[in-house]
Amino acid sequence: MQYMGSPFQQTATVTNKLQLSPHVYEFTFQVPREMTFMPGQYATFIIDNQTRRQYSFASPCINPKEFEIVVDVTPMGPGSKFFLEKNVGDAIEILAPLGTFYLDIPTTSVVFIATGTGIVPFRTMIEEYLTSGGKENIVLLWGLRHEEDIFWKDILEGWQQKYPNFHYSIVLSKPSDSWQGKKGHVTEHIREEILTIETHTFYLCGNRHMISDVKTDLLAHQVPEDYIKTEMF
């Protein structure tokens, strides 16, 4: 079995393609060689000789011959078009596992802040931590534009009901008039978490503007830089 830290190339075959929202798809793959990975790691997909795309693993490593990713096709670049055309049975060359964006064993409360599909590595981190009996408080702030962009809400609701130390909020920047949740951008709601959690580590994943703004704000509030972990798209 190949372990994390030892990436290798092999062929991954699509076994399921599920549309999660108007622009987001979840793909399940099978591989011939066993591969284990850490929550937060990713695979590089070889689109062609010049094009590579990286996608985080979207669920914990349970079956070492199977994994999932989530693809946002909104950009409609080479990667988006490539995956839109893929269906069950299609094969893609990958290089994996890669990346060092891990969840350190929490000794403080953890605040995860994501925009768009930046939630993907956090799903694996949070799920593995909660199901393994982790007791530190876990807060997730997830920024999206519209209600139709929301996916995995049933998973998040299930965690919140089952684990008293998990809480999440979805923040919409362009909600409908009927939206009852948080509005605006995730950057506008960070202070709520700073004020309610005494000691905490922050994990940020998503677009670079959000990460830059949030990191600047956290540093201004005397959050040590070592307590801020980031992964940009």
Secondary structure, DSSP 8 states (H G I E B T S, - for coil): -B-TT--EEEEEEEEEEEEEETTEEEEEEE-SS-B---TT-EEEEE-SSS-EEEEE--S--SSTTEEEEEEE-TT-SHHHHHHHT--TT-EEEEEEEE--------SSEEEEEEEGGGHHHHHHHHHHHHHTT--S-EEEEEEESSGGG---HHHHHHHHHH-TTEEEEEEESS--TT--SEES-GGGGHHHHHHH-SSEEEEEEE-HHHHHHHHHHHHHTT--GGGEEEEE-
